[in-house]
Amino acid sequence: MPLPYRDPARSVKVPVTMPRSRLARAVGRDLPIALLEDAVAIGVAAWIVTSV
């Protein structure tokens, strides 16, 4: 179920989908998706640190 999101520019509720929960439903378990999310976060953080 999408969460309501209030766009400050328009003051209109826009539905926001939750990618992790959608992926977890598609895979059937949350752990692989959580580990994938952590791996992406670590990769992005390493990329940012090496870029500075």
N, CA, C and O atoms as a Tripos MOL2 file, in Angstrom:
@<TRIPOS>MOLECULE
protein
  208   207    52     0     0
PROTEIN
NO_CHARGES

@<TRIPOS>ATOM
      1 N           0.8410   -1.1720    0.0000 N.3       1 MET1
      2 CA          0.0000    0.0000    0.0000 C.3       1 MET1
      3 C           0.8870    1.2350    0.0000 C.2       1 MET1
      4 O           1.7120    1.3960    0.8990 O.2       1 MET1
      5 N           0.7350    2.1110   -0.9890 N.am      2 PRO2
      6 CA          1.5720    3.2930   -1.0500 C.3       2 PRO2
      7 C           1.2840    4.2610    0.0870 C.2       2 PRO2
      8 O           0.1390    4.4200    0.5100 O.2       2 PRO2
      9 N           2.3170    4.8920    0.5650 N.am      3 LEU3
     10 CA          2.1610    5.8950    1.6000 C.3       3 LEU3
     11 C           1.8780    7.2430    0.9480 C.2       3 LEU3
     12 O           2.4140    7.5420   -0.1190 O.2       3 LEU3
     13 N           1.0420    8.0560    1.5800 N.am      4 PRO4
     14 CA          0.7920    9.3760    1.0000 C.3       4 PRO4
     15 C           2.0210   10.2610    1.1770 C.2       4 PRO4
     16 O           2.7020   10.2010    2.2000 O.2       4 PRO4
     17 N           2.2880   11.0650    0.1880 N.am      5 TYR5
     18 CA          3.4060   11.9940    0.2310 C.3       5 TYR5
     19 C           2.8770   13.3670   -0.1350 C.2       5 TYR5
     20 O           2.2120   13.5330   -1.1580 O.2       5 TYR5
     21 N           3.1660   14.3290    0.6830 N.am      6 ARG6
     22 CA          2.6840   15.6810    0.4120 C.3       6 ARG6
     23 C           3.7930   16.4590   -0.2780 C.2       6 ARG6
     24 O           4.8550   16.7080    0.2930 O.2       6 ARG6
     25 N           3.5190   16.8350   -1.5160 N.am      7 ASP7
     26 CA          4.4590   17.6300   -2.2960 C.3       7 ASP7
     27 C           4.3740   19.0750   -1.8040 C.2       7 ASP7
     28 O           3.3260   19.7070   -1.9340 O.2       7 ASP7
     29 N           5.4700   19.6100   -1.2360 N.am      8 PRO8
     30 CA          5.3930   20.9630   -0.6770 C.3       8 PRO8
     31 C           5.1120   22.0270   -1.7390 C.2       8 PRO8
     32 O           4.5410   23.0690   -1.4200 O.2       8 PRO8
     33 N           5.4950   21.7920   -2.9740 N.am      9 ALA9
     34 CA          5.2720   22.7840   -4.0210 C.3       9 ALA9
     35 C           3.8040   22.8620   -4.4190 C.2       9 ALA9
     36 O           3.3120   23.9400   -4.7530 O.2       9 ALA9
     37 N           3.1060   21.7490   -4.3870 N.am     10 ARG10
     38 CA          1.7170   21.7260   -4.8520 C.3      10 ARG10
     39 C           0.7050   21.4890   -3.7430 C.2      10 ARG10
     40 O          -0.4890   21.7240   -3.9340 O.2      10 ARG10
     41 N           1.1640   21.0280   -2.5900 N.am     11 SER11
     42 CA          0.2640   20.6640   -1.4900 C.3      11 SER11
     43 C          -0.7680   19.6370   -1.9310 C.2      11 SER11
     44 O          -1.9410   19.7210   -1.5680 O.2      11 SER11
     45 N          -0.3140   18.6620   -2.7220 N.am     12 VAL12
     46 CA         -1.1720   17.5890   -3.2070 C.3      12 VAL12
     47 C          -0.5680   16.2720   -2.7600 C.2      12 VAL12
     48 O           0.6490   16.0970   -2.8210 O.2      12 VAL12
     49 N          -1.4000   15.3440   -2.3120 N.am     13 LYS13
     50 CA         -0.8960   14.0370   -1.9140 C.3      13 LYS13
     51 C          -0.5750   13.2070   -3.1480 C.2      13 LYS13
     52 O          -1.4160   13.0270   -4.0280 O.2      13 LYS13
     53 N           0.6600   12.7020   -3.2000 N.am     14 VAL14
     54 CA          1.1230   11.8760   -4.3100 C.3      14 VAL14
     55 C           1.4980   10.5220   -3.7290 C.2      14 VAL14
     56 O           2.2570   10.4760   -2.7610 O.2      14 VAL14
     57 N           0.9970    9.4090   -4.2810 N.am     15 PRO15
     58 CA          1.3520    8.1040   -3.7210 C.3      15 PRO15
     59 C           2.8290    7.7800   -3.9570 C.2      15 PRO15
     60 O           3.3800    8.0430   -5.0260 O.2      15 PRO15
     61 N           3.4480    7.2050   -2.9310 N.am     16 VAL16
     62 CA          4.8520    6.8150   -3.0060 C.3      16 VAL16
     63 C           4.9180    5.3100   -2.7940 C.2      16 VAL16
     64 O           4.3960    4.7960   -1.8040 O.2      16 VAL16
     65 N           5.5560    4.6040   -3.7170 N.am     17 THR17
     66 CA          5.7000    3.1610   -3.5420 C.3      17 THR17
     67 C           6.9660    2.8790   -2.7560 C.2      17 THR17
     68 O           7.9230    3.6510   -2.8190 O.2      17 THR17
     69 N           6.9800    1.8010   -2.0310 N.am     18 MET18
     70 CA          8.1300    1.4330   -1.2270 C.3      18 MET18
     71 C           8.8730    0.3210   -1.9600 C.2      18 MET18
     72 O           8.4400   -0.8310   -1.9380 O.2      18 MET18
     73 N           9.9940    0.6570   -2.6120 N.am     19 PRO19
     74 CA         10.6920   -0.3280   -3.4460 C.3      19 PRO19
     75 C          11.1120   -1.5770   -2.6820 C.2      19 PRO19
     76 O          11.0040   -2.6840   -3.2100 O.2      19 PRO19
     77 N          11.5920   -1.4210   -1.4420 N.am     20 ARG20
     78 CA         12.0610   -2.6000   -0.7150 C.3      20 ARG20
     79 C          10.9230   -3.5770   -0.4440 C.2      20 ARG20
     80 O          11.1010   -4.7860   -0.5940 O.2      20 ARG20
     81 N           9.7730   -3.0770   -0.0530 N.am     21 SER21
     82 CA          8.6660   -3.9880    0.2390 C.3      21 SER21
     83 C           8.1530   -4.6500   -1.0360 C.2      21 SER21
     84 O           7.7490   -5.8120   -1.0120 O.2      21 SER21
     85 N           8.1680   -3.9140   -2.1540 N.am     22 ARG22
     86 CA          7.7380   -4.5130   -3.4240 C.3      22 ARG22
     87 C           8.7140   -5.6000   -3.8560 C.2      22 ARG22
     88 O           8.2930   -6.6580   -4.3240 O.2      22 ARG22
     89 N          10.0070   -5.3510   -3.7040 N.am     23 LEU23
     90 CA         10.9990   -6.3680   -4.0670 C.3      23 LEU23
     91 C          10.9060   -7.5770   -3.1430 C.2      23 LEU23
     92 O          11.0280   -8.7160   -3.5940 O.2      23 LEU23
     93 N          10.6900   -7.3330   -1.8550 N.am     24 ALA24
     94 CA         10.5820   -8.4420   -0.8980 C.3      24 ALA24
     95 C           9.3830   -9.3280   -1.2360 C.2      24 ALA24
     96 O           9.4640  -10.5520   -1.1350 O.2      24 ALA24
     97 N           8.2800   -8.7100   -1.6330 N.am     25 ARG25
     98 CA          7.1160   -9.5090   -2.0390 C.3      25 ARG25
     99 C           7.4220  -10.3230   -3.2850 C.2      25 ARG25
    100 O           6.9940  -11.4710   -3.4000 O.2      25 ARG25
    101 N           8.1680   -9.7290   -4.2270 N.am     26 ALA26
    102 CA          8.4830  -10.4320   -5.4710 C.3      26 ALA26
    103 C           9.4100  -11.6140   -5.2150 C.2      26 ALA26
    104 O           9.2560  -12.6730   -5.8240 O.2      26 ALA26
    105 N          10.3760  -11.4330   -4.3110 N.am     27 VAL27
    106 CA         11.3360  -12.4980   -4.0100 C.3      27 VAL27
    107 C          10.7390  -13.5080   -3.0410 C.2      27 VAL27
    108 O          11.0370  -14.7010   -3.1080 O.2      27 VAL27
    109 N           9.8920  -13.0170   -2.1370 N.am     28 GLY28
    110 CA          9.2730  -13.9110   -1.1640 C.3      28 GLY28
    111 C           9.8750  -13.8090    0.2210 C.2      28 GLY28
    112 O           9.2880  -14.2900    1.1910 O.2      28 GLY28
    113 N          11.0400  -13.1880    0.3270 N.am     29 ARG29
    114 CA         11.6860  -13.0090    1.6340 C.3      29 ARG29
    115 C          12.3190  -11.6340    1.6790 C.2      29 ARG29
    116 O          12.6590  -11.0570    0.6460 O.2      29 ARG29
    117 N          12.4760  -11.1090    2.9020 N.am     30 ASP30
    118 CA         13.0220   -9.7680    3.0630 C.3      30 ASP30
    119 C          14.5410   -9.7640    3.1920 C.2      30 ASP30
    120 O          15.1840   -8.7840    2.8160 O.2      30 ASP30
    121 N          15.1280  -10.8380    3.7150 N.am     31 LEU31
    122 CA         16.5660  -10.8480    3.9890 C.3      31 LEU31
    123 C          17.4120  -10.6030    2.7510 C.2      31 LEU31
    124 O          18.3070   -9.7600    2.8170 O.2      31 LEU31
    125 N          17.1930  -11.2840    1.6160 N.am     32 PRO32
    126 CA         18.0310  -10.9940    0.4510 C.3      32 PRO32
    127 C          17.9200   -9.5470   -0.0160 C.2      32 PRO32
    128 O          18.9060   -8.9590   -0.4610 O.2      32 PRO32
    129 N          16.7410   -8.9800    0.0820 N.am     33 ILE33
    130 CA         16.5390   -7.5950   -0.3380 C.3      33 ILE33
    131 C          17.2190   -6.6410    0.6470 C.2      33 ILE33
    132 O          17.7850   -5.6270    0.2370 O.2      33 ILE33
    133 N          17.1670   -6.9570    1.9270 N.am     34 ALA34
    134 CA         17.8440   -6.1250    2.9250 C.3      34 ALA34
    135 C          19.3530   -6.1550    2.7110 C.2      34 ALA34
    136 O          20.0140   -5.1220    2.8150 O.2      34 ALA34
    137 N          19.8970   -7.3210    2.4150 N.am     35 LEU35
    138 CA         21.3340   -7.4250    2.1590 C.3      35 LEU35
    139 C          21.7190   -6.6820    0.8850 C.2      35 LEU35
    140 O          22.7720   -6.0460    0.8310 O.2      35 LEU35
    141 N          20.8780   -6.7570   -0.1350 N.am     36 LEU36
    142 CA         21.1220   -6.0200   -1.3650 C.3      36 LEU36
    143 C          21.0970   -4.5120   -1.1000 C.2      36 LEU36
    144 O          21.9370   -3.7740   -1.6140 O.2      36 LEU36
    145 N          20.1490   -4.0690   -0.3100 N.am     37 GLU37
    146 CA         20.0500   -2.6560    0.0420 C.3      37 GLU37
    147 C          21.2980   -2.1930    0.7860 C.2      37 GLU37
    148 O          21.8110   -1.1070    0.5160 O.2      37 GLU37
    149 N          21.7880   -3.0030    1.7130 N.am     38 ASP38
    150 CA         23.0100   -2.6690    2.4470 C.3      38 ASP38
    151 C          24.2190   -2.6250    1.5190 C.2      38 ASP38
    152 O          25.0570   -1.7310    1.6340 O.2      38 ASP38
    153 N          24.3130   -3.5730    0.6120 N.am     39 ALA39
    154 CA         25.4360   -3.6040   -0.3230 C.3      39 ALA39
    155 C          25.4390   -2.3660   -1.2220 C.2      39 ALA39
    156 O          26.4950   -1.7950   -1.4950 O.2      39 ALA39
    157 N          24.2730   -1.9620   -1.6740 N.am     40 VAL40
    158 CA         24.1840   -0.7550   -2.5070 C.3      40 VAL40
    159 C          24.5830    0.4730   -1.6920 C.2      40 VAL40
    160 O          25.3070    1.3350   -2.1900 O.2      40 VAL40
    161 N          24.1220    0.5600   -0.4520 N.am     41 ALA41
    162 CA         24.4650    1.7040    0.3970 C.3      41 ALA41
    163 C          25.9640    1.7700    0.6560 C.2      41 ALA41
    164 O          26.5470    2.8540    0.6270 O.2      41 ALA41
    165 N          26.5960    0.6280    0.9070 N.am     42 ILE42
    166 CA         28.0410    0.6000    1.1310 C.3      42 ILE42
    167 C          28.7820    0.9900   -0.1430 C.2      42 ILE42
    168 O          29.7570    1.7400   -0.0930 O.2      42 ILE42
    169 N          28.3220    0.4850   -1.2770 N.am     43 GLY43
    170 CA         28.9530    0.8320   -2.5500 C.3      43 GLY43
    171 C          28.8560    2.3160   -2.8640 C.2      43 GLY43
    172 O          29.8270    2.9290   -3.3070 O.2      43 GLY43
    173 N          27.6920    2.8870   -2.6350 N.am     44 VAL44
    174 CA         27.5110    4.3300   -2.8890 C.3      44 VAL44
    175 C          28.3740    5.1410   -1.9320 C.2      44 VAL44
    176 O          28.9960    6.1210   -2.3410 O.2      44 VAL44
    177 N          28.4200    4.7420   -0.6570 N.am     45 ALA45
    178 CA         29.2480    5.4600    0.3090 C.3      45 ALA45
    179 C          30.7310    5.3900   -0.0820 C.2      45 ALA45
    180 O          31.4430    6.3890    0.0160 O.2      45 ALA45
    181 N          31.1940    4.2250   -0.5200 N.am     46 ALA46
    182 CA         32.5900    4.0860   -0.9500 C.3      46 ALA46
    183 C          32.8710    4.9370   -2.1770 C.2      46 ALA46
    184 O          33.9400    5.5370   -2.2940 O.2      46 ALA46
    185 N          31.9140    4.9870   -3.0870 N.am     47 TRP47
    186 CA         32.0700    5.8020   -4.2900 C.3      47 TRP47
    187 C          32.1630    7.2800   -3.9490 C.2      47 TRP47
    188 O          32.9700    8.0100   -4.5250 O.2      47 TRP47
    189 N          31.3240    7.7230   -3.0000 N.am     48 ILE48
    190 CA         31.3490    9.1300   -2.5880 C.3      48 ILE48
    191 C          32.6690    9.4610   -1.9040 C.2      48 ILE48
    192 O          33.2450   10.5180   -2.1600 O.2      48 ILE48
    193 N          33.1530    8.5810   -1.0460 N.am     49 VAL49
    194 CA         34.4060    8.8250   -0.3280 C.3      49 VAL49
    195 C          35.5820    8.8880   -1.3020 C.2      49 VAL49
    196 O          36.4610    9.7380   -1.1530 O.2      49 VAL49
    197 N          35.6080    8.0050   -2.2890 N.am     50 THR50
    198 CA         36.7210    8.0120   -3.2380 C.3      50 THR50
    199 C          36.6340    9.1830   -4.2150 C.2      50 THR50
    200 O          37.6440    9.5600   -4.8100 O.2      50 THR50
    201 N          35.4560    9.7590   -4.3890 N.am     51 SER51
    202 CA         35.2960   10.8930   -5.2920 C.3      51 SER51
    203 C          35.7390   12.2080   -4.6670 C.2      51 SER51
    204 O          36.0310   13.1760   -5.3690 O.2      51 SER51
    205 N          35.7860   12.2310   -3.3520 N.am     52 VAL52
    206 CA         36.1210   13.4990   -2.6490 C.3      52 VAL52
    207 C          37.5760   13.6890   -2.5460 C.2      52 VAL52
    208 O          38.0290   14.6910   -1.9910 O.2      52 VAL52
@<TRIPOS>BOND
     1     1     2 1
     2     2     3 1
     3     3     4 2
     4     3     5 am
     5     5     6 1
     6     6     7 1
     7     7     8 2
     8     7     9 am
     9     9    10 1
    10    10    11 1
    11    11    12 2
    12    11    13 am
    13    13    14 1
    14    14    15 1
    15    15    16 2
    16    15    17 am
    17    17    18 1
    18    18    19 1
    19    19    20 2
    20    19    21 am
    21    21    22 1
    22    22    23 1
    23    23    24 2
    24    23    25 am
    25    25    26 1
    26    26    27 1
    27    27    28 2
    28    27    29 am
    29    29    30 1
    30    30    31 1
    31    31    32 2
    32    31    33 am
    33    33    34 1
    34    34    35 1
    35    35    36 2
    36    35    37 am
    37    37    38 1
    38    38    39 1
    39    39    40 2
    40    39    41 am
    41    41    42 1
    42    42    43 1
    43    43    44 2
    44    43    45 am
    45    45    46 1
    46    46    47 1
    47    47    48 2
    48    47    49 am
    49    49    50 1
    50    50    51 1
    51    51    52 2
    52    51    53 am
    53    53    54 1
    54    54    55 1
    55    55    56 2
    56    55    57 am
    57    57    58 1
    58    58    59 1
    59    59    60 2
    60    59    61 am
    61    61    62 1
    62    62    63 1
    63    63    64 2
    64    63    65 am
    65    65    66 1
    66    66    67 1
    67    67    68 2
    68    67    69 am
    69    69    70 1
    70    70    71 1
    71    71    72 2
    72    71    73 am
    73    73    74 1
    74    74    75 1
    75    75    76 2
    76    75    77 am
    77    77    78 1
    78    78    79 1
    79    79    80 2
    80    79    81 am
    81    81    82 1
    82    82    83 1
    83    83    84 2
    84    83    85 am
    85    85    86 1
    86    86    87 1
    87    87    88 2
    88    87    89 am
    89    89    90 1
    90    90    91 1
    91    91    92 2
    92    91    93 am
    93    93    94 1
    94    94    95 1
    95    95    96 2
    96    95    97 am
    97    97    98 1
    98    98    99 1
    99    99   100 2
   100    99   101 am
   101   101   102 1
   102   102   103 1
   103   103   104 2
   104   103   105 am
   105   105   106 1
   106   106   107 1
   107   107   108 2
   108   107   109 am
   109   109   110 1
   110   110   111 1
   111   111   112 2
   112   111   113 am
   113   113   114 1
   114   114   115 1
   115   115   116 2
   116   115   117 am
   117   117   118 1
   118   118   119 1
   119   119   120 2
   120   119   121 am
   121   121   122 1
   122   122   123 1
   123   123   124 2
   124   123   125 am
   125   125   126 1
   126   126   127 1
   127   127   128 2
   128   127   129 am
   129   129   130 1
   130   130   131 1
   131   131   132 2
   132   131   133 am
   133   133   134 1
   134   134   135 1
   135   135   136 2
   136   135   137 am
   137   137   138 1
   138   138   139 1
   139   139   140 2
   140   139   141 am
   141   141   142 1
   142   142   143 1
   143   143   144 2
   144   143   145 am
   145   145   146 1
   146   146   147 1
   147   147   148 2
   148   147   149 am
   149   149   150 1
   150   150   151 1
   151   151   152 2
   152   151   153 am
   153   153   154 1
   154   154   155 1
   155   155   156 2
   156   155   157 am
   157   157   158 1
   158   158   159 1
   159   159   160 2
   160   159   161 am
   161   161   162 1
   162   162   163 1
   163   163   164 2
   164   163   165 am
   165   165   166 1
   166   166   167 1
   167   167   168 2
   168   167   169 am
   169   169   170 1
   170   170   171 1
   171   171   172 2
   172   171   173 am
   173   173   174 1
   174   174   175 1
   175   175   176 2
   176   175   177 am
   177   177   178 1
   178   178   179 1
   179   179   180 2
   180   179   181 am
   181   181   182 1
   182   182   183 1
   183   183   184 2
   184   183   185 am
   185   185   186 1
   186   186   187 1
   187   187   188 2
   188   187   189 am
   189   189   190 1
   190   190   191 1
   191   191   192 2
   192   191   193 am
   193   193   194 1
   194   194   195 1
   195   195   196 2
   196   195   197 am
   197   197   198 1
   198   198   199 1
   199   199   200 2
   200   199   201 am
   201   201   202 1
   202   202   203 1
   203   203   204 2
   204   203   205 am
   205   205   206 1
   206   206   207 1
   207   207   208 2
@<TRIPOS>SUBSTRUCTURE
     1 MET1         2 RESIDUE 1 A MET
     2 PRO2         6 RESIDUE 1 A PRO
     3 LEU3        10 RESIDUE 1 A LEU
     4 PRO4        14 RESIDUE 1 A PRO
     5 TYR5        18 RESIDUE 1 A TYR
     6 ARG6        22 RESIDUE 1 A ARG
     7 ASP7        26 RESIDUE 1 A ASP
     8 PRO8        30 RESIDUE 1 A PRO
     9 ALA9        34 RESIDUE 1 A ALA
    10 ARG10       38 RESIDUE 1 A ARG
    11 SER11       42 RESIDUE 1 A SER
    12 VAL12       46 RESIDUE 1 A VAL
    13 LYS13       50 RESIDUE 1 A LYS
    14 VAL14       54 RESIDUE 1 A VAL
    15 PRO15       58 RESIDUE 1 A PRO
    16 VAL16       62 RESIDUE 1 A VAL
    17 THR17       66 RESIDUE 1 A THR
    18 MET18       70 RESIDUE 1 A MET
    19 PRO19       74 RESIDUE 1 A PRO
    20 ARG20       78 RESIDUE 1 A ARG
    21 SER21       82 RESIDUE 1 A SER
    22 ARG22       86 RESIDUE 1 A ARG
    23 LEU23       90 RESIDUE 1 A LEU
    24 ALA24       94 RESIDUE 1 A ALA
    25 ARG25       98 RESIDUE 1 A ARG
    26 ALA26      102 RESIDUE 1 A ALA
    27 VAL27      106 RESIDUE 1 A VAL
    28 GLY28      110 RESIDUE 1 A GLY
    29 ARG29      114 RESIDUE 1 A ARG
    30 ASP30      118 RESIDUE 1 A ASP
    31 LEU31      122 RESIDUE 1 A LEU
    32 PRO32      126 RESIDUE 1 A PRO
    33 ILE33      130 RESIDUE 1 A ILE
    34 ALA34      134 RESIDUE 1 A ALA
    35 LEU35      138 RESIDUE 1 A LEU
    36 LEU36      142 RESIDUE 1 A LEU
    37 GLU37      146 RESIDUE 1 A GLU
    38 ASP38      150 RESIDUE 1 A ASP
    39 ALA39      154 RESIDUE 1 A ALA
    40 VAL40      158 RESIDUE 1 A VAL
    41 ALA41      162 RESIDUE 1 A ALA
    42 ILE42      166 RESIDUE 1 A ILE
    43 GLY43      170 RESIDUE 1 A GLY
    44 VAL44      174 RESIDUE 1 A VAL
    45 ALA45      178 RESIDUE 1 A ALA
    46 ALA46      182 RESIDUE 1 A ALA
    47 TRP47      186 RESIDUE 1 A TRP
    48 ILE48      190 RESIDUE 1 A ILE
    49 VAL49      194 RESIDUE 1 A VAL
    50 THR50      198 RESIDUE 1 A THR
    51 SER51      202 RESIDUE 1 A SER
    52 VAL52      206 RESIDUE 1 A VAL
